Structures are given as C-alpha cells and as structure tokens.
Amino acid sequence: MRQLASQVDRAASAAGAVLILGERGAGRTFVARALHHRSPHGKAPFVALDLSEVSLQHQRDVLFGRASLVDLDGTLCLKEIEHLAPELQVELSQRIGRTGSRIVATSARPLEQWAGAGAFSVQLLGVFSDRLRVPALRERQEDLAELVRTLTREACAAARRNTLTPSEAFILALSRYDFPGNITQLRAVLDRAIQRVGVEEELGTSALSSISEFREPGAFSASLSYRDTRTHFENGFEKAYVSWLLERHQDNISAAAREARMDRKHLYDLARKHGLRRPRGLEDD
C-alpha cells in the first residue's frame, strides 16, 4: 500500500490517463478519488460513471453527446472500462488528451490478456500512461486490524451510536476469512455485526455468530427455527457453489451454466441474489 500511495502521488502530478486494476471491492474508486484530490485540479469536479450499468445504446450519448462527460473540466472515472462498446473504445482512445477531462479508468479484468485476444482495444490500452494495481485485502492482512478499527468508527458514526472497540478475538476471527469481496465485504460484515451489539462498548466474536461467513460449518443456533436453519445452510451452499463455479469460468454465465447443467437465467439470478455478479444483463459472455 505504501508503494501504491507513492504511485498515486506520481500519477497525480502527471496529466495522462490512468488505469486502475484490482478486484471488485478492493478500493479502486477510492484510489481514483485520491489521485484526483492530489492532482493540481483537485478542486475541480470528480465524476464516476459505472459503464456496466449504462446500456450500450446510451454510452455514446453519455460520453460524447450534447452534455459530453469527456469534456468535463475535472476528472472522469470510467468504472469497469471493459464494458465500453468496442467502437467507443477506439473513439475514446483518439479523444484522450484532447478533452477537458482527466480520464481515469478501472477494471477487475486482465485487460492486457483481453487486448491480446482481441477482446479489448489495444489502442485504448496503450493510451494509459500509468497503470496502478490495488492489492486485494487478503494480500495485505497486516492492514486488517487498523482497517477494522477505522471502518468500525465510521460505521458507528453513521449509525449514530456509541463507538465500539473491536476486541482482539473479533479481529482474529475476521483475519481467518479471505474476504473475496474485499473492503466492500468487510464494511458490510462490520455493519451487520454492529447491528447485533447492544449498549456494550466492545465488539466481540458473538456479534459474528449469526453472520453466514463466520458461522462454523455444521453449527446450529437455538435462536433459529428449523425452517430458518435450513434456509441458512441452503443459502450458504448456493453462495459457495455459485462463487466457485463463476470463478472457474471467469464470470462467463453460459459456460458455467453448461458445466453445472442448469438453466443459464437461473444461474444468473442466483449470482445476483448472493451479490456475486453485477446486474449487467445476460448478453455479457
């Protein structure tokens, strides 16, 4: 992270386009904001646009239409740049450097491999003068304790409740989990844990007992009915299996559904249910 901070400072002082790579939830947009605020134009607007949520037919209007975002006087963060239509990838590469915006893009995909296979514009990839990589949370376990304390303070402040102190046992329990959703997932777990704590001042492991990621395999709870217990275990199986399946096929829904011998739409719905995939539609094989 110290190396990344140094790279952010160096990129902030330059004027070229920047590509930020890393897993979802690792903090790519946070890094983009830090880069913007440390740049000479840090007081100008910062606009983030998630391209996975913009339909292909509207991408041109949003980026190059009458209210063109690429002409924004500030920083334009194009999240999930791989979802930009191929023809617009070429157009963007030609306009970078001639627009009013500082372009920062993010992706969780191996874009160099994609470009080599013809799935992403080599021309667009080449205009990013700086490429930063945000490490996954599991790669920086030594940061976990301080992150937990900081995020707990923020969550308590947002909930307008007394500030809780995470116990060492609580932090140790979290350190045994890989957090595939990275900082985003850690923040969600802490929010749920805090909701389960009363007026006490310490955040202990008991707050994790009803959170599915941290319940011991095969453990039952007297506070849950048979139906709720069965639902908990079924949901745990679904999430683990769908996550494993999508990882094997790099989020390719069609290939994953064929291997599992299940309906493609049903697999997509399960992935959305468990927060394993962005709701991008079924056309993104």
N, C-alpha and C positions, 0 to 999 in steps of 0.2 A: 504494500500500500504506500510506503514511503517512495518507492520507485515510481509508482503511478502518479503520486502527487507532484513529483518532480517533472514528469512527462506532461502533466496538465499545465503546469506553470510555463513550460517551454512552448507548448502548443498555443496557449492563451496569448502569448506575445507575438505569435505569427499571425498571418492573415488567411492562410489556406484552409481548405475544407478538411474536416477531421472525421475519421471513422472510429466509433467506439464499439468494441466487440465484447461479448460476455454473455453468460447465461441469463435467462429471464429472472428478474428479481434481484440481480446482483448489485444494482445501483447504477446502471448505465445512464439513466436520465439525470440522476444526482450528479454524476461526473460531468455531464454536458452542461448543467447549470453552473457548476463550479468553474468550468472552463470559461463560460460566458462572463461570470461575475469577476473573474480575474483578468479579463481582457480589457483593452483600452476602451471598449464600448460597453462596459459592464452596466451602465445606467440605461442603456437602450433596451427595447423590449426583447423578451425571450419567449418564443412560441414553439411549443412541442406539438407535432402532428403525428399521430399513430396511423401509419399507412395501412396496417392490417385492418383498420376499422373504416377505411374510405373505399368505397366501391371503385372499380376500375374506371367506370364511365365518369366519375366525378373527380378523379385525381387530376386530370388536366385543368379543369375549371378552378380547383382549389389552388393548385401550384402556379399555373400560368394564365389564369383567366383575368377578368377585369380587376379583381382585388387580389392580384398575384402575391402569394406569400413569398416567392423567391425575390421579390423586390422590397420586402420588408426591411426597414432600417434597423437592424438588430441581428439576433441570432435565430435561425430557423433550425430546429432539431427534428429531423425526419426519422421517427422511430420505426424499426423493422423495415429498413430500406429495401430489403429483398422483395417486398410486396409492391414496389413501384412497377408499373407496367413497362415491359421491355422498351417500347418506343420512347417512353418518357425518361427512362434511364439514360438513353442516348442524348435526348434533348437537355436534360439536367446537366450532363457532363459538359455540354457545349456552352451552357449559360453560367456555370460556376466560374467565379472570377469576374464576371461581367454584370453581376446582380448587386442589389443593395444589401443582400443578406449574407451573413456568415453562415455557411452550411455545416451543420454537424449531423452525422447520421449514426444510427445504432443498429446492431443486428446480433442475433444469437446464433446465426448460421455461419458455416465455414465458407465465406464468400470467395476466397481465393480458389478453393476447390470448385465451387459453383461456377466461377468465371472460366476456369479451365475446362469445365464440362459444357460450357455454352449456356448455363442456366442463369448467369448474371453478366451484366455488361462489363467487359474488360476495360472499355473506355472510361466508364464511370468509376470503376475501382481504382483506376490509375490516377484520378484527379485528387484523391485524398492524400494530402501531403503528410498527414500524421495519422497513425493508426494506434489506438490505445486499447489495451485489454484490461477489463475489470475482473479480478480473480473471484472465483466462486467462494462462498462462505466456508466451505469445507477445506479450502486451500489456505485459510487464514484463521485457524482455530484459536491462535493466540490472541486474536482480537475479540473473541466471543464474549468474554466476561465484561469488557468495557462496553461493547455494543448492547448487551443485555441491560446493563445499568442505565445507559443513556436512553435506550428505547423505552424502558420501564418508566423513567422520569417523564418522558414525553407523553406516554400513554396515560399516566396518572393525571398529568396536567390537562390533557384533552378531555378526560372523563370527569374532571373537577373533583377529584378525590385526594385523600391524603397520599403522600408519596410513599411507595413501598420500597423496601430494600430487599433485593433478591438474595436468598441465602446461598451459601457455597454449595449445598446439596442440590439446590434448584439449578444453579449454573452447571454443575457437574452432570445432571440429568440431561440438560439441553446439549451438552458437549458430546453426548453419546449418539446424537442423531445427525444425519448428514445434511439435512435441510436442502432437498432438491429445489425448493422454491426460493432459496437464498434469503436475503434480507426481508423481502416481502413476506415470505412464510414465517420467518422469525417474528416479525412485527405482529402478524395475525395470531400466532400462538401466544404471545405475551398479552395481547388484547383479551383473548379468551381466558387466560389464566387470571388476569386481574379482575375480570368479572366474577370469578369464583371465590374471591377473597373478601372477607368481611371487613371489620374495622381494625384488624391487626396490622402491625407495621411491617411485618416480614412476609416476603413472597416465598413460600416453601413448596416442596415437591407435591404436597396434597393438592395444590392448585392444578397440577398436570394430570391427576388421576382419571379425569373424565374426558381428556383430550385424546383423540384416537391415536395420534402419532406416538404418544408416550405411554399408552396403556400396555402393560405387559401382555405378551401373547398368551391367550388362554385365560386371562384374568377376568373374573366376573365381579359385578358390583351389586350389592344388596339394594342399592337405591334405584336400580333399573328393573323394569318388568321383563318377563320372558320375551315379549314382543320387541321391546326396545333393545334388549341384549342381542337378539338375533339380527335386528337391523344394523346394530353397530358392527357386528362381525361380518355381515354381508357387505356393508359399505367398505370396511377395511380390505376385504378380499378384492372387491371391484376396483378400488383405487390402486392397490398394489399391482394387480394383474394388468390393468389398462396402462398404467405408467410403464411397466416393464415392456409391454407389447409395443407401445409407441416409441419407446427408446430404441428398441431393436430395429424399427423401420424408419427412424429419423422423422417421426410425426407424419409419415405417409399413411393416411387413413385407409386407402384402398388396399395397399399391400398388407397392412396389419390385419384388416378385416378378413382378407383371403386366408392368411395363415391361421387365424382363430376360427375360421369357418363360421363367421357371424355376419349379420347384416351391417353394411357399411354405415348407414344412418344411425343404427342403434349404438355402434361403437362411438360414433361422433358425439351422440347425446350423453353417453357415459363419461367421455372425456370432459365435456363441458360441465357435467354435473359435479365432477370432482376437481374442477379448476385446473385440469391438466393441459388444456389447449385453449387458445384464444378463439372466440366465436367468429371464425373467418369465412364460414361457408364451406361447402363440400367440393369446391372447384380447385382447391389448392394442393393437388397431389405433387 
